[in-house]
Amino acid sequence: MKKNLKTVFASVLVAALLASTTLGLTACGGGGEKDPVPTEPSEVVELRTFTDSLGREVRVPVEIERVAALSSTSEQVLITMAPDMMVGLCQAMSEDEKLFLGEELSALPVLGSYYNAKGDFNKESVAAANPQVIIDMGEKKNGIEEDLESLQAQLAIPVVFIETSLDGYDEAYRTLGELLGLPERGNQLADYCAAAWAETESVMATIPENERVNMLYLLGDAGLNIIPANSFQSGVIDIVANNLAVVENAKGGGQGMESSLEQIALWNPELIVFGPNSVYSSVADMPAWKGIDAIDSGTYFEVPSEPYSWLNNPPTVNQILGLQWLPRVCYPHAYDDDLKQVVTEYYQLFYGYQLSDAEYDELVEGALPLK
């Protein structure tokens, strides 16, 4: 098996080091002018203004070669876009992630994540890694503008936010390409995302609402955590199927919300997708699950999760693959292509990894669409 992530885009020119006290707080307008930011005697850094998805005007270098992710959501996008620019990781990689993403990337220092349950973003480690820009991506969280402004002031490093959504990854990649000086790579990934979204929209337009599959996505060791409808984690499910997990005060955490087997039985899904490391392999032999249509009919699957879950956790560009896999599970009659081709193309384009036949078979074991 291949151990190194292939570089699928050209490397950028080495930019001058940023000063630790000036760049993040500079408020001048315009683009391309030279601002006096000395990192060594007589050295000047060329800056421009980048307007992020919050409407914030942030001064960034004209040429960027070192970036850090503020959260695992943005990290996954950066891994697909510009792994050679990354100066650190939000968390240590698993062995599965190392396989697909490479030892070199996995050897980067762990900087922590600003937006996670641990709140382990290490400002000292980030400063030592010396990124020119810190990037956050995902949904607009409450108070995010204040968070980013405060962090930018503390670190004296520009912090930008690029919003992402299932129907907007094309725009996000083009914006990221503009920021990083990689328009060709940004457009390549944007075009793929736009085509995947358009295909799914076209297929779902042929499926009447009353014929959409009633399903649940269940996680946790016991399979009793739900991904509730209308949460940031449920995007693919809500588009492709009828997500039965409609609850008050839906929370969007990657591990889902606690539910009960009694409630799952009341919902009685006709299809269940189990998360990784759940009860998928043993649920058929568990008497307590008898009587649930999906289990009795054998209509349950396990989401592929290497290097990341195709459906969520975090809900980022990995969902673009889930957006192509799940409808093929639910409505196989609507497709005449080969899922293997879709998956291998995605892994090659986004991760620079060529799946072997054996690797593909292992990846989708338990996840193949109905025949």
LUMKOLNU-801685 format. One record per atom (N, C-alpha, C): x, z, y negated. Coordinates in steps of 0.02 Angstrom, whole numbers, padded with zeros to 5 digits, always signed. Example, Ala and Ser with C-alpha at 12.3 -4.5 7.8 and 13.67 -1.06 7.14 Angstrom:
<rs>
+00660+00390+00284 +00615+00390+00225 +00660+00390+00165 +00642+00354+00112 +00684+00357+00053 +00645+00394-00002 
</rs>
This chain:
<rs>
+00042+00000+00060 +00000+00000+00000 +00043+00000-00062 +00019-00030-00115 +00057-00035-00176 +00055+00031-00213 +00110+00050-00242 +00114+00115-00274 +00119+00111-00350 +00128+00051-00379 +00138+00045-00452 +00084+00003-00484 +00060+00027-00541 +00010-00011-00579 +00043-00072-00610 +00016-00131-00597 +00043-00192-00625 +00029-00196-00699 +00076-00219-00737 +00064-00229-00808 +00033-00297-00818 -00028-00298-00845 -00065-00360-00851 -00073-00383-00923 -00034-00356-00965 -00036-00378-01034 +00033-00370-01065 +00046-00403-01120 +00112-00401-01151 +00125-00335-01184 +00186-00310-01181 +00203-00248-01215 +00211-00261-01290 +00196-00211-01330 +00199-00218-01402 +00269-00200-01427 +00284-00220-01488 +00348-00204-01519 +00354-00130-01533 +00414-00104-01530 +00424-00032-01542 +00414-00018-01616 +00367+00027-01632 +00352+00046-01702 +00395+00105-01723 +00403+00112-01787 +00442+00167-01814 +00407+00233-01802 +00447+00287-01792 +00417+00352-01779 +00380+00377-01841 +00322+00409-01828 +00282+00437-01882 +00310+00504-01905 +00302+00519-01968 +00318+00585-01992 +00266+00634-01969 +00284+00696-01958 +00237+00745-01932 +00195+00778-01987 +00205+00757-02049 +00169+00793-02102 +00129+00749-02149 +00131+00683-02140 +00101+00641-02191 +00047+00596-02165 +00057+00562-02108 +00014+00507-02088 -00058+00526-02081 -00074+00581-02044 -00144+00597-02030 -00183+00614-02092 -00150+00634-02148 -00187+00656-02206 -00187+00606-02263 -00153+00549-02254 -00151+00499-02307 -00219+00466-02314 -00243+00458-02375 -00312+00434-02385 -00314+00369-02423 -00258+00335-02432 -00258+00273-02470 -00293+00218-02433 -00320+00169-02469 -00355+00114-02437 -00310+00055-02428 -00340-00002-02407 -00302-00063-02398 -00271-00067-02330 -00238-00121-02314 -00207-00129-02249 -00142-00166-02255 -00093-00144-02218 -00031-00181-02215 +00020-00161-02266 +00002-00118-02316 +00051-00099-02366 +00097-00046-02336 +00154-00035-02367 +00201+00013-02342 +00193+00079-02379 +00180+00131-02343 +00175+00198-02371 +00240+00235-02357 +00265+00273-02404 +00328+00309-02394 +00319+00369-02348 +00332+00359-02284 +00327+00413-02235 +00395+00418-02200 +00442+00452-02230 +00510+00453-02202 +00515+00496-02140 +00537+00467-02085 +00554+00506-02025 +00629+00513-02019 +00665+00468-02049 +00737+00472-02056 +00752+00449-02127 +00808+00466-02153 +00824+00443-02221 +00815+00368-02228 +00779+00348-02280 +00768+00278-02299 +00720+00241-02253 +00689+00277-02203 +00644+00242-02158 +00573+00244-02186 +00537+00188-02180 +00469+00182-02205 +00425+00155-02149 +00365+00184-02142 +00318+00163-02091 +00263+00122-02123 +00250+00064-02094 +00197+00020-02120 +00130+00043-02092 +00082+00055-02137 +00018+00083-02118 -00040+00036-02136 -00097+00049-02104 -00159+00015-02120 -00216+00064-02112 -00274+00045-02136 -00333+00087-02130 -00376+00062-02073 -00393+00107-02027 -00436+00091-01971 -00501+00131-01979 -00557+00096-01978 -00622+00129-01983 -00650+00140-01913 -00658+00204-01894 -00681+00217-01825 -00757+00218-01821 -00783+00235-01763 -00855+00230-01750 -00895+00283-01787 -00861+00331-01816 -00895+00381-01857 -00895+00362-01931 -00865+00304-01946 -00860+00282-02015 -00801+00315-02051 -00758+00350-02015 -00700+00382-02045 -00646+00330-02056 -00615+00331-02114 -00559+00288-02129 -00495+00326-02114 -00460+00303-02064 -00400+00339-02040 -00339+00295-02049 -00286+00323-02076 -00224+00286-02085 -00184+00287-02021 -00169+00228-01995 -00133+00221-01932 -00076+00171-01943 -00025+00173-01900 +00029+00124-01906 +00004+00053-01893 +00034+00006-01926 +00018-00065-01913 +00035-00081-01841 +00091-00057-01817 +00111-00068-01747 +00110-00001-01711 +00076+00000-01654 +00068+00062-01615 +00096+00051-01546 +00134+00100-01522 +00159+00096-01454 +00152+00162-01415 +00130+00216-01448 +00123+00280-01414 +00055+00310-01431 +00014+00322-01380 -00053+00349-01392 -00066+00406-01343 -00112+00450-01363 -00135+00504-01320 -00211+00502-01318 -00239+00521-01261 -00311+00525-01253 -00334+00596-01268 -00392+00602-01302 -00418+00668-01319 -00460+00696-01262 -00484+00653-01218 -00527+00675-01163 -00518+00628-01104 -00543+00649-01046 -00536+00607-00986 -00576+00543-00993 -00629+00544-01033 -00667+00482-01045 -00624+00429-01078 -00590+00449-01131 -00546+00401-01165 -00484+00386-01123 -00462+00434-01084 -00403+00421-01041 -00415+00364-00993 -00474+00363-00961 -00488+00309-00913 -00488+00241-00946 -00516+00237-01006 -00517+00174-01041 -00446+00153-01060 -00405+00200-01084 -00337+00184-01102 -00295+00163-01041 -00309+00192-00984 -00273+00173-00923 -00287+00099-00907 -00348+00077-00918 -00364+00007-00904 -00339-00040-00959 -00329-00013-01018 -00312-00055-01075 -00236-00056-01090 -00206+00002-01093 -00137+00006-01116 -00100+00064-01084 -00092+00065-01018 -00058+00121-00985 +00014+00131-01009 +00047+00077-01028 +00116+00082-01050 +00123+00118-01117 +00069+00124-01153 +00071+00159-01218 +00058+00234-01212 +00032+00256-01155 +00011+00325-01149 +00071+00372-01143 +00066+00429-01179 +00120+00478-01179 +00103+00540-01139 +00042+00544-01112 +00023+00602-01073 -00044+00591-01040 -00063+00640-00998 -00127+00637-00962 -00168+00699-00979 -00233+00692-00970 -00277+00749-00982 -00274+00800-00925 -00261+00776-00865 -00252+00820-00808 -00209+00785-00756 -00180+00823-00712 -00136+00794-00661 -00177+00749-00615 -00146+00695-00593 -00179+00648-00550 -00183+00672-00478 -00237+00654-00445 -00242+00666-00373 -00201+00614-00335 -00192+00625-00270 -00154+00577-00231 -00190+00509-00229 -00256+00509-00226 -00293+00446-00227 -00282+00409-00293 -00283+00446-00348 -00272+00415-00412 -00202+00386-00418 -00153+00423-00391 -00084+00398-00392 -00078+00332-00354 -00114+00326-00299 -00111+00265-00258 -00131+00205-00299 -00186+00210-00334 -00212+00152-00371 -00180+00143-00440 -00157+00197-00469 -00134+00194-00539 -00058+00198-00545 -00024+00221-00494 +00049+00217-00494 +00083+00283-00507 +00141+00291-00477 +00181+00352-00485 +00206+00360-00556 +00223+00305-00588 +00251+00310-00655 +00201+00341-00704 +00139+00318-00700 +00088+00345-00744 +00073+00418-00727 +00073+00433-00663 +00057+00501-00641 +00111+00551-00661 +00171+00527-00677 +00226+00571-00695 +00224+00593-00768 +00177+00566-00807 +00172+00586-00877 +00153+00660-00883 +00173+00692-00937 +00155+00763-00945 +00080+00773-00954 +00055+00829-00931 -00016+00846-00938 -00026+00880-01006 -00070+00851-01047 -00083+00875-01114 -00148+00913-01120 -00191+00909-01069 -00256+00941-01072 -00308+00897-01104 -00369+00921-01104 -00425+00884-01132 -00461+00926-01184 -00478+00896-01239 -00511+00932-01294 -00584+00946-01277 -00615+00897-01244 -00686+00905-01227 -00695+00912-01152 -00686+00972-01127 -00703+00987-01058 -00717+01061-01052 -00739+01082-00994 -00758+01153-00986 -00699+01199-00997 -00638+01176-00980 -00580+01219-00989 -00557+01223-01062 -00568+01169-01099 -00544+01168-01167 -00469+01179-01169 -00432+01143-01126 -00361+01157-01117 -00315+01108-01154 -00340+01078-01207 -00299+01033-01247 -00242+01072-01278 -00180+01054-01260 -00121+01092-01281 -00088+01057-01341 -00100+01085-01399 -00076+01053-01461 +00000+01050-01463 +00033+01101-01437 +00106+01100-01438 +00133+01044-01393 +00103+01036-01335 +00125+00983-01290 +00111+00914-01319 +00054+00908-01353 +00037+00844-01385 +00088+00828-01439 +00105+00877-01480 +00154+00865-01533 +00221+00846-01504 +00240+00877-01448 +00304+00861-01417 +00303+00791-01387 +00245+00768-01363 +00240+00700-01335 +00243+00647-01389 +00230+00667-01451 +00240+00624-01510 +00199+00559-01509 +00133+00563-01497 +00092+00502-01503 +00085+00481-01576 +00078+00418-01587 +00065+00394-01655 -00009+00398-01673 -00051+00395-01621 -00124+00400-01631 -00153+00438-01571 -00203+00480-01585 -00243+00512-01533 -00311+00480-01532 -00336+00462-01473 -00397+00423-01468 -00449+00460-01427 -00509+00465-01455 -00566+00492-01419 -00617+00435-01410 -00649+00434-01352 -00700+00384-01339 -00758+00417-01302 -00815+00385-01301 -00873+00413-01267 -00933+00417-01313 -00973+00470-01304 -01033+00479-01345 -01017+00519-01408 -01059+00510-01458 -01052+00549-01519 -01079+00619-01507 -01034+00667-01503 -01054+00736-01490 -01070+00772-01556 -01110+00824-01551 -01125+00864-01610 -01061+00894-01638 -01051+00885-01702 -00993+00914-01736 -00928+00877-01724 -00932+00817-01696 -00870+00782-01678 -00828+00764-01740 -00860+00744-01794 -00822+00725-01853 -00781+00783-01879 -00811+00841-01881 -00775+00901-01904 -00718+00918-01856 -00732+00911-01791 -00680+00925-01741 -00619+00880-01751 -00632+00816-01760 -00576+00769-01765 -00538+00778-01831 -00574+00791-01884 -00540+00803-01948 -00497+00865-01945 -00522+00918-01913 -00483+00979-01907 -00421+00969-01864 -00429+00934-01808 -00372+00922-01764 -00320+00878-01798 -00343+00828-01834 -00298+00783-01869 -00257+00822-01921 -00290+00868-01956 -00255+00907-02007 -00204+00954-01974 -00222+00984-01918 -00177+01031-01885 -00114+00997-01857 -00123+00937-01828 -00068+00903-01795 -00032+00853-01840 -00064+00836-01896 -00036+00784-01939 -00024+00719-01900 -00070+00705-01855 -00071+00643-01816 -00140+00613-01823 -00146+00548-01837 -00212+00518-01844 -00253+00523-01780 -00316+00540-01786 -00362+00546-01730 -00422+00500-01744 -00436+00455-01697 -00491+00408-01707 -00541+00413-01650 -00602+00393-01665 -00656+00394-01615 -00685+00324-01609 -00692+00301-01546 -00724+00237-01531 -00782+00251-01483 -00842+00238-01505 -00901+00252-01465 -00905+00203-01407 -00926+00228-01349 -00937+00185-01291 -01006+00196-01263 -01034+00143-01235 -01098+00146-01200 -01099+00090-01150 -01144+00096-01101 -01146+00045-01048 -01157-00025-01075 -01197-00030-01127 -01211-00096-01155 -01164-00113-01212 -01113-00071-01224 -01069-00083-01280 -00995-00080-01264 -00977-00084-01200 -00906-00083-01184 -00869-00145-01209 -00905-00200-01215 -00872-00259-01243 -00848-00245-01314 -00892-00216-01354 -00874-00201-01423 -00819-00148-01426 -00823-00098-01382 -00773-00045-01381 -00703-00073-01364 -00700-00117-01315 -00635-00146-01297 -00607-00191-01352 -00651-00227-01385 -00626-00269-01440 -00599-00225-01497 -00634-00170-01511 -00611-00124-01563 -00545-00092-01544 -00539-00072-01480 -00477-00042-01457 -00420-00093-01459 -00435-00155-01442 -00384-00207-01447 -00360-00217-01518 -00407-00212-01565 -00388-00218-01636 -00343-00159-01657 -00362-00099-01636 -00323-00040-01654 -00252-00043-01626 -00246-00062-01563 -00181-00059-01529 -00140-00123-01535 -00167-00173-01569 -00131-00236-01575 -00130-00275-01510 -00183-00267-01469 -00188-00302-01405 -00254-00340-01402 -00266-00386-01447 -00331-00421-01449 -00344-00462-01386 -00294-00492-01358 -00304-00534-01298 -00328-00492-01239 -00294-00436-01228 -00314-00391-01174 -00383-00361-01188 -00395-00341-01250 -00460-00314-01268 -00516-00364-01256 -00505-00426-01274 -00556-00478-01264 -00567-00492-01190 -00514-00490-01151 -00519-00503-01079 -00565-00451-01046 -00553-00388-01060 -00594-00335-01031 -00664-00334-01062 -00669-00350-01125 -00735-00353-01158 -00778-00407-01128 -00749-00465-01115 -00788-00520-01086 -00814-00501-01016 -00773-00466-00978 -00795-00445-00911 -00854-00397-00917 -00848-00348-00961 -00901-00298-00969 -00966-00330-00993 -00960-00376-01040 -01019-00411-01066 -01054-00451-01011 -01014-00484-00969 -01043-00524-00915 -01077-00479-00863 -01046-00422-00847 -01075-00376-00798 -01141-00348-00823 -01143-00330-00887 -01205-00304-00916 -01259-00358-00916 -01241-00418-00936 -01290-00473-00939 -01318-00489-00870 -01275-00488-00818 -01298-00501-00751 -01348-00448-00729 -01333-00385-00742 -01378-00331-00721 -01444-00335-00759 -01440-00348-00822 -01502-00357-00861 -01545-00413-00832 -01513-00468-00815 -01549-00525-00789 -01582-00509-00722 -01546-00475-00677 -01574-00456-00613 -01631-00407-00621 -01621-00356-00663 -01673-00304-00670 -01736-00332-00703 -01729-00385-00741 -01788-00417-00771 -01834-00448-00718 -01806-00460-00659 -01846-00489-00605 -01878-00436-00561 -01860-00372-00572 -01886-00317-00530 -01940-00280-00569 -02004-00287-00551 -02057-00250-00587 -02045-00175-00585 -02068-00140-00636 -02059-00068-00639 -02085-00033-00577 -02141-00055-00551 -02170-00021-00493 -02136-00038-00427 -02086-00083-00430 -02048-00099-00370 -01977-00072-00373 -01962-00035-00425 -01895-00007-00431 -01887+00052-00383 -01829+00058-00354 -01816+00108-00303 -01820+00179-00333 -01856+00223-00299 -01858+00294-00318 -01798+00329-00287 -01753+00353-00328 -01690+00379-00301 -01668+00443-00336 -01621+00477-00304 -01586+00534-00332 -01511+00524-00321 -01472+00548-00368 -01400+00551-00360 -01382+00625-00354 -01356+00645-00296 -01345+00715-00281 -01271+00730-00272 -01249+00786-00300 -01179+00805-00297 -01173+00877-00274 -01111+00900-00268 -01097+00968-00248 -01088+00975-00173 -01056+01028-00152 -01042+01038-00081 -01104+01035-00038 -01159+01062-00064 -01222+01064-00026 -01268+01006-00043 -01248+00963-00089 -01290+00906-00109 -01351+00926-00148 -01349+00982-00182 -01408+01007-00217 -01402+01004-00293 -01349+00973-00318 -01344+00963-00390 -01369+00893-00407 -01410+00889-00459 -01439+00825-00479 -01405+00799-00542 -01405+00733-00549 -01389+00702-00613 -01455+00685-00645 -01476+00724-00696 -01543+00715-00723 -01551+00650-00762 -01612+00625-00762 -01627+00564-00800 -01615+00576-00874 -01598+00522-00908 -01589+00522-00981 -01531+00566-01004 -01481+00575-00961 -01420+00609-00981 -01364+00557-00985 -01309+00576-01018 -01255+00528-01027 -01224+00509-00960 -01230+00553-00910 -01201+00539-00845 -01246+00493-00802 -01309+00485-00821 -01357+00449-00778 -01369+00377-00798 -01327+00351-00841 -01340+00284-00870 -01353+00230-00819 -01310+00224-00768 -01318+00171-00719 -01383+00180-00680 -01396+00240-00658 -01456+00253-00618 -01519+00238-00657 -01521+00260-00719 -01581+00251-00760 -01595+00177-00773 -01544+00136-00775 -01553+00064-00787 -01575+00029-00723 -01547+00049-00667 -01555+00011-00605 -01614+00034-00563 -01632+00099-00567 -01682+00126-00522 -01728+00174-00560 -01775+00203-00524 -01818+00254-00551 -01787+00322-00533 -01753+00352-00580 -01719+00416-00569 -01772+00471-00569 -01784+00499-00511 -01837+00549-00503 -01820+00616-00535 -01757+00628-00550 -01734+00692-00576 -01751+00700-00650 -01815+00704-00664 -01838+00714-00733 -01849+00788-00743 -01808+00818-00787 -01812+00890-00798 -01809+00905-00873 -01832+00964-00891 -01826+00986-00960 -01754+01008-00973 -01732+00998-01035 -01665+01019-01055 -01611+00990-01009 -01615+00926-00998 -01565+00893-00955 -01495+00901-00984 -01449+00919-00941 -01380+00927-00961 -01338+00873-00929 -01287+00851-00965 -01250+00792-00943 -01184+00805-00910 -01172+00865-00883 -01107+00880-00853 -01093+00837-00792 -01029+00825-00779 -01009+00781-00724 -01025+00808-00656 -01035+00873-00648 -01052+00902-00584 -01127+00909-00575 -01166+00887-00625 -01238+00889-00619 -01268+00957-00634 -01334+00960-00626 -01372+01022-00635 -01395+01048-00568 -01395+01113-00561 -01417+01143-00498 -01492+01131-00488 -01509+01114-00426 -01578+01106-00407 -01588+01142-00340 -01637+01123-00301 -01650+01155-00237 -01674+01103-00187 -01667+01118-00124 -01691+01073-00073 -01767+01066-00076 -01800+01120-00096 -01872+01117-00103 -01893+01067-00157 -01857+01068-00212 -01873+01021-00266 -01856+00949-00246 -01801+00941-00211 -01782+00874-00187 -01835+00847-00140 -01860+00890-00097 -01913+00870-00050 -01977+00851-00087 -01992+00886-00142 -02051+00868-00182 -02043+00800-00215 -01982+00787-00240 -01969+00720-00268 -01972+00667-00213 -01948+00685-00154 -01949+00642-00095 -01924+00571-00109 -01861+00564-00127 -01833+00498-00144 -01832+00452-00083 -01840+00387-00096 -01832+00339-00042 -01760+00317-00034 -01718+00334-00083 -01647+00319-00079 -01609+00377-00111 -01555+00398-00080 -01511+00449-00108 -01440+00422-00108 -01406+00433-00163 -01334+00422-00166 -01302+00491-00173 -01258+00507-00127 -01221+00570-00130 -01155+00560-00166 -01135+00611-00203 -01069+00610-00234 -01014+00622-00183 -00952+00617-00205 -00896+00629-00159 -00893+00702-00137 -00867+00714-00078 -00857+00782-00052 -00922+00821-00048 -00975+00786-00029 -01040+00818-00023 -01060+00818+00051 -01126+00817+00065 -01150+00824+00133 -01167+00757+00165 -01143+00703+00135 -01160+00636+00160 -01148+00629+00235 -01091+00650+00259 -01073+00636+00329 -01110+00680+00379 -01141+00734+00357 -01173+00781+00403 -01248+00790+00391 -01274+00759+00337 -01343+00774+00317 -01394+00753+00370 -01380+00702+00408 -01428+00678+00459 -01439+00729+00514 -01391+00773+00524 -01396+00823+00577 -01420+00891+00551 -01438+00894+00487 -01459+00957+00457 -01535+00961+00456 -01565+01006+00496 -01638+01010+00501 -01673+01019+00435 -01642+01053+00388 -01675+01067+00324 -01689+01004+00284 -01652+00951+00298 -01661+00888+00261 -01712+00842+00295 -01736+00860+00353 -01786+00819+00386 -01850+00817+00345 -01883+00760+00347 -01945+00752+00309 -01935+00719+00241 -01873+00712+00219 -01859+00676+00157 -01850+00603+00175 -01888+00560+00144 -01891+00489+00164 -01823+00457+00169 -01780+00468+00119 -01715+00435+00119 -01673+00455+00179 -01677+00518+00199 -01638+00542+00255 -01668+00517+00321 -01734+00522+00327 -01766+00500+00389 -01757+00426+00402 -01755+00386+00349 -01747+00313+00357 -01675+00291+00358 -01628+00337+00345 -01557+00319+00342 -01539+00282+00279 -01581+00287+00229 -01568+00251+00166 -01532+00297+00117 -01472+00316+00135 -01431+00357+00090 -01359+00333+00095 -01324+00342+00040 -01257+00314+00033 -01211+00365+00000 -01147+00350+00000 -01098+00391-00034 -01064+00348-00087 -01062+00372-00148 -01032+00333-00201 -00956+00328-00191 -00928+00269-00195 -00855+00263-00194 -00825+00301-00253 -00768+00331-00242 -00742+00375-00295 -00667+00371-00304 -00636+00316-00285 -00565+00309-00293 -00548+00248-00336 -00510+00253-00388 -00481+00316-00413 -00531+00360-00450 -00590+00332-00469 -00641+00370-00503 -00709+00352-00474 -00757+00398-00481 -00825+00385-00459 -00852+00323-00495 -00888+00281-00459 -00915+00221-00489 -00977+00236-00532 -01005+00296-00527 -01067+00311-00563 -01058+00358-00621 -01009+00403-00618 -01004+00453-00672 -00939+00492-00665 -00935+00543-00704 -00883+00595-00699 -00811+00569-00702 -00788+00552-00762 -00828+00550-00823 -00866+00483-00828 -00918+00483-00869 -00957+00421-00877 -00921+00374-00925 -00879+00333-00898 -00841+00287-00940 -00839+00219-00907 -00785+00181-00915 -00787+00111-00895 -00792+00103-00819 -00778+00155-00780 -00790+00151-00708 -00864+00137-00693 -00908+00153-00740 -00979+00140-00731 -00995+00065-00731 -00951+00025-00760 -00962-00047-00759 -00961-00073-00687 -00919-00043-00645 -00919-00062-00574 -00982-00035-00540 -01002+00026-00557 -01063+00053-00530 -01124+00012-00549 -01121-00016-00609 -01176-00058-00633 -01183-00122-00591 -01131-00140-00557 -01134-00199-00513 -01145-00180-00440 -01123-00120-00421 -01132-00098-00352 -01203-00072-00338 -01229-00027-00380 -01293+00005-00364 -01351-00044-00358 -01359-00093-00402 -01415-00140-00392 -01408-00182-00329 -01347-00192-00306 -01338-00228-00242 -01359-00184-00183 -01354-00118-00192 -01380-00072-00141 -01456-00071-00143 -01484-00069-00202 -01556-00062-00210 -01594-00127-00197 -01566-00183-00219 -01601-00247-00217 -01555-00302-00190 -01532-00297-00129 -01484-00346-00102 -01511-00417-00103 -01578-00424-00099 -01607-00491-00099 -01598-00527-00165 -01580-00490-00218 -01573-00520-00284 -01503-00550-00295 -01459-00541-00247 -01390-00565-00254 -01371-00610-00196 -01331-00660-00212 -01308-00705-00159 -01232-00708-00156 -01199-00659-00190 -01126-00658-00189 -01100-00603-00144 -01036-00596-00142 -01003-00548-00097 -00979-00488-00138 -01003-00428-00120 -00981-00368-00156 -00906-00360-00154 -00876-00381-00100 -00803-00375-00094 -00767-00413-00150 -00792-00471-00166 -00762-00511-00219 -00769-00475-00286 -00827-00445-00298 -00838-00409-00360 -00790-00350-00366 -00784-00312-00313 -00743-00252-00314 -00669-00269-00321 -00645-00317-00283 -00574-00334-00286 -00556-00363-00354 -00601-00401-00384 -00588-00428-00451 -00583-00372-00502 -00628-00323-00497 -00627-00267-00544 -00561-00228-00537 -00541-00212-00477 -00480-00172-00468 -00418-00211-00492 -00418-00275-00482 -00362-00315-00506 -00360-00317-00582 -00417-00329-00612 -00420-00337-00685 -00410-00271-00722 -00443-00219-00700 -00442-00156-00737 -00384-00111-00718 -00363-00111-00655 -00309-00068-00633 -00245-00105-00615 -00248-00172-00614 -00190-00209-00593 -00172-00198-00521 -00223-00183-00480 -00211-00165-00410 -00247-00215-00364 -00210-00244-00317 -00238-00291-00270 -00259-00255-00206 -00324-00248-00196 -00349-00215-00136 -00336-00257-00074 -00312-00225-00022 -00308-00258+00043 -00377-00255+00076 -00386-00294+00129 -00450-00293+00165 -00464-00223+00192 -00412-00191+00218 -00420-00124+00246 -00438-00074+00193 -00406-00080+00135 -00421-00034+00080 -00492-00043+00055 -00513-00105+00050 -00582-00116+00029 -00631-00085+00079 -00620-00096+00143 -00665-00068+00194 -00668+00008+00190 -00611+00039+00179 -00609+00111+00173 -00645+00135+00110 -00636+00098+00056 -00665+00116-00008 -00741+00116-00006 -00770+00066+00027 -00843+00059+00027 -00876+00085+00090 -00838+00120+00132 -00869+00149+00191 -00924+00197+00170 -00984+00185+00193 -01041+00227+00174 -01074+00204+00110 -01050+00149+00081 -01077+00127+00016 -01103+00056+00016 -01108+00025+00074 -01128-00045+00076 -01203-00052+00066 -01225-00107+00034 -01296-00117+00021 -01337-00126+00083 -01401-00116+00077 -01447-00126+00132 -01448-00198+00155 -01458-00209+00219 -01462-00277+00247 -01534-00297+00257 
</rs>
